[in-house]
Amino acid sequence: MMENTSDKHIEIKNKLIKDREEVKQKYKILYKENTKEMARQMQIIQTKNWKDKNPYLVSMQKKRRYIWIKETTRLRNILL
């Protein structure tokens, strides 16, 4: 009689440990996904703030990109 109750207790304990591990894994995955999204949002905000604070540098970037595209198109047309 004594063995049965101790076996049941051990079984219940093992089941609870298993359930706890499953919950930990689930929340670990949720945490990872949420922190990724938060990091992405923070990156967007930082970029916007930088653009607001440095309009001259933004315009220089745009100009540089425009010139780069123009030159690569010109060179491509020469090669074709």
ZIKABEL-V479663 format. One record per helix or strand of 2 or more residues. SS is the DSSP state (a for helix, b for strand). FROM is the first residue (numbers start at 1). TO is the last residue. If there is no record, write none. Layout:
SS;FROM;TO
SS;FROM;TO
This chain:
a;2;53
a;55;79
